[in-house]
Amino acid sequence: MAPLRGRYSTAIGAALIIARAGGFEALADDLAERAGLARCGWQPGALATAVMPTGPALVVGLDQPGWWAGRCEGGYQILRDVGRIWSKP
């Protein structure tokens, strides 16, 4: 996310950046590549896109195969369905 710091200050500004990138997953792909991450399958500590109750989000792989955790109101939500996945090569 470092390349985006200071480029928006409102939710509308953030939405415009996401739209111009071609969507949330396209933006996440670009940022992951810039950070030196590679696409992969599930593994502990990997990052993935997911749909949370508040909208699109990045989630982290847990220690159980196929399990993910995403921040939500009041704590974390456990997920099993995610989109694209990245980790250090």
Secondary structure, 3 states (H helix, E strand, C coil): CHHHCCCCCCHHHHHHHHHHHCCHHHHHHHHHHHCCCEECCCCCCCEEEEEECCEEEEEEECCCCCCEEEEECCEEEEECCCCCEEECC
